[in-house]
Amino acid sequence: MLLLNDIKPELSIYYCASLLIKEIENQEGQDIVTLYKTVKEKYQISLKIFAYCLDWLYLVEAAKVDKKGGVFLCT
């Protein structure tokens, strides 16, 4: 699921996470709900895929969430 071998690579976590990184860069510090609404509106990503992407970005230490719910990229 991280990298798919079928016709629609835009459904992979790897690809969707790259879109999520782009949105976090544009509006760093926005809360998770607002970030999801933005990503869903622009790219039609489901909540399930959004959660997987955010989890994966956290696991590879690319993104973090602060105590207030703001999402930031790790440097």
C-alpha positions in Angstrom: 0.0 0.0 0.0 3.0 2.3 0.5 3.9 1.8 -3.2 1.3 0.2 -5.4 2.0 -1.8 -8.5 -1.2 -1.2 -10.3 -2.5 1.5 -12.6 -3.3 4.2 -10.0 -0.1 5.3 -8.2 -1.9 8.4 -7.0 -3.7 6.1 -4.4 -0.4 5.2 -2.8 0.6 6.4 0.7 3.9 7.5 -0.7 2.3 9.8 -3.3 -0.4 11.2 -1.0 2.2 11.9 1.7 4.1 14.0 -0.8 0.9 16.1 -1.4 0.5 16.4 2.4 4.0 17.6 2.8 3.3 20.3 0.1 0.3 21.5 2.0 2.1 21.5 5.4 4.8 23.6 3.8 2.3 26.1 2.5 0.4 26.5 5.9 2.7 25.1 8.6 1.2 25.0 12.0 -2.4 24.6 11.0 -4.5 22.1 12.9 -5.1 18.5 11.7 -8.8 19.1 10.9 -8.1 22.2 8.8 -5.2 20.4 7.0 -7.5 17.5 6.2 -10.2 19.7 4.8 -7.7 21.5 2.6 -6.2 18.2 1.3 -9.6 16.6 0.8 -10.8 19.7 -1.2 -7.7 19.8 -3.4 -6.9 16.1 -3.9 -10.0 14.1 -2.9 -8.0 12.1 -0.3 -10.1 10.0 2.1 -9.7 10.3 5.9 -8.2 6.8 6.0 -5.5 7.6 3.5 -4.9 11.0 5.2 -4.4 9.3 8.6 -2.0 6.7 7.1 0.0 9.4 5.4 0.2 11.5 8.6 1.2 8.4 10.5 3.9 7.4 8.0 5.3 11.0 7.9 5.5 10.8 11.7 7.2 7.4 11.7 9.9 8.6 9.2 10.3 11.8 11.3 9.2 14.0 8.5 6.3 15.7 10.3 5.2 16.2 13.9 2.1 17.4 15.7 2.4 19.7 18.7 0.2 19.7 21.8 -2.2 22.2 20.3 -2.8 20.0 17.2 -0.7 22.0 14.8 1.2 20.0 12.1 4.8 20.9 11.4 7.6 19.5 9.2 10.7 18.3 11.0 14.0 19.9 10.0 
